[in-house]
Amino acid sequence: MMPGGLSGARPATPEIYLADKVRALLEEKINAKYEKFKAIEYKSQVVAGQNYFIKMDVGGGCFLHIKVFRGLSGEDNLELSDYQTNKTKNDELSYF
């Protein structure tokens, strides 16, 4: 993958557990609690660290996209950069 370019979509792997680490912050920001919070697929982008664009199944046929930044120092340096609500299973992950 070219630095700065967005990868193709891939099925969620155990590496994407990092979505769980930002769940509480996301729920606080949008004032919602999700019974389900399962990563379905993701894209990544190499920057000064790595951005992960992750499609999340939050139950009831609802999905959202989250953007998580992992700094060069690793998993202790995670940041919920952005999110998009009101997504469907078929909405493509794209840069946001």
Salt bridges, closest charged atoms under 4 A:
GLU15 OE2 - ARG70 NH2 3.51
GLU27 OE2 - ARG23 NE 3.06
GLU27 OE1 - LYS33 NZ 3.78
GLU41 OE2 - LYS55 NZ 3.38
ASP57 OD2 - LYS36 NZ 2.94
GLU75 OE2 - LYS21 NZ 3.27
GLU92 OE2 - LYS43 NZ 3.27
